[in-house]
Amino acid sequence: MSKRLQVVVDDAELRRYEESAEALGLSLSAWVRSALRAAEREVARGDVDHKLAAIRDAFGKSFPAPDIDTMLAEIEQGYLSPKTP
């Protein structure tokens, strides 16, 4: 479901945003959605220390994984195998 978002900007800002959108061949709405998504990705989510601790913990473990050539061969074999319902 889509929702409408109203953002108040001054005339000069609006002109710059319209020019930026036009330069990319986008509507102003599409440009704004893209800019909002990019801005959202810049915001850190969650506790960084907790994430780093999880990565360090996983790095110290040994998981049963074959070498890359074996893994790729297994993937290829899966694609070639008949599908079961």
Secondary structure, 3 states (H helix, E strand, C coil): CCCCCCCCCCHHHHHHHHHHHHHCCCCHHHHHHHHHHHHHHHCCCCCHHHHHHHHHHHHCCCCCCCCHHHHHHHHHHHHHCCCCC
